[in-house]
C-alpha cells in the first residue's frame, strides 16, 4: 500500500544559509550566499547548477559534515523543527544515518577502503536498527540486491577496490537507504552508472519517496533527472538561488537567463540534425560579487547597466509559485551590447 503524506510537512527547512571559507592570508570565500528552501515529507526538491555553485557544500552543512575550523556558517537549518546548527555532536551522530542520510558523489573516497562493504552496511544496521549477526547479514544482502548488485552474498565480503565504480556507488546507496531515513540527500547519485542502472536507482529513490514518505534533496546538473524526479527545482549560480519553481513551471516558463541557457545547452532528439548546441558563453569563473550586482552578468546576453546596481531582488511571478533574480528577464526587449 502506498503511503502519501502531505507535501507541506516541513522535514527540512534551510533559511538564509551562508557558508564562508576562511584562510589565513587570503580573502574569505563565500561558497553559499543566503540560500533558502524547504522540503516536505514525500517531496523531491532539486538543487541544480554548474560545478562550484554551492550544491554539495549546502548538503554537507545540512549533514553537519563541514570542518569546525576555517568555516563560518550563518542562517538556519532545521530538521523536523530541530535546529541542526549548534546541535551537540552526539545528538547529530544519532540523527545522521538513521533520520538523515546522504549518497555521496564519489564512492571511492566515501567508503572505507580497509573494511569490507558488508561490514560497513551491517555497522549501520547494528547502530541504528539493532540488527546483528545473521539478521544483519541477511538484511545487507537484501539491500545490495535491491540496488541491482549481482551475487550480493559474495559482494558482502569484498572491499571497495574489488568493485567497479558503479557497484561502489550502488553499495553506498544501499547504506544510505538501509535505515529508512526521513531525509535523504542524493549528491549526483547516478554519475558513475550506466543508463540501465541509472533508471533502476532513480526508480528506487522514487519508490522510497512514495512508499516511505521520505523527503529527498536531489543534487544534480542533469536536467533529465530533474525532469523525471523532482517536484520543485532550485537553480543555483555562484552560491545563490537565481530561480525557484515547481518542475513543470520551470521547464515550461524559465525566466532567469542562466536557467534558459542551461535548457538551451541540452541536445534534443526532436531537433534538426547538424544544428550546433547553444552553450552558455564564458566560464563560471567570470562573475562579479553579489553585493555589486548579478554574478551572472559577465556571461549574460541580456546584460544592462542595472544588472550591476546592487544585488538583484527576488521577484515573484504573479499567480504562480515562481521566483527569480533578474532585472531584465526574457520577455522584455534584449539590450544590445
HELIX and SHEET records of a PDB file:
HELIX    1   1 UNK A   55  UNK A   63  1                                   9    
HELIX    2   2 UNK A   89  UNK A   95  1                                   7    
HELIX    3   3 UNK A  107  UNK A  110  1                                   4    
HELIX    4   4 UNK A  117  UNK A  129  1                                  13    
HELIX    5   5 UNK A  133  UNK A  146  1                                  14    
HELIX    6   6 UNK A  152  UNK A  155  1                                   4    
HELIX    7   7 UNK A  160  UNK A  162  5                                   3    
HELIX    8   8 UNK A  165  UNK A  177  1                                  13    
HELIX    9   9 UNK A  195  UNK A  212  1                                  18    
HELIX   10  10 UNK A  223  UNK A  229  1                                   7    
HELIX   11  11 UNK A  247  UNK A  252  1                                   6    
HELIX   12  12 UNK A  257  UNK A  264  1                                   8    
HELIX   13  13 UNK A  297  UNK A  299  5                                   3    
HELIX   14  14 UNK A  305  UNK A  308  5                                   4    
SHEET    1   A 4 UNK A  26  UNK A  40  0                                        
SHEET    2   A 4 UNK A  10  UNK A  23 -1                                        
SHEET    3   A 4 UNK A  71  UNK A  79 -1                                        
SHEET    4   A 4 UNK A  82  UNK A  83 -1                                        
SHEET    1   B 8 UNK A 100  UNK A 103  0                                        
SHEET    2   B 8 UNK A 183  UNK A 187  1                                        
SHEET    3   B 8 UNK A 215  UNK A 220  1                                        
SHEET    4   B 8 UNK A  44  UNK A  48  1                                        
SHEET    5   B 8 UNK A 232  UNK A 237  1                                        
SHEET    6   B 8 UNK A 240  UNK A 246 -1                                        
SHEET    7   B 8 UNK A 322  UNK A 324 -1                                        
SHEET    8   B 8 UNK A 315  UNK A 316 -1                                        
END                                                                             
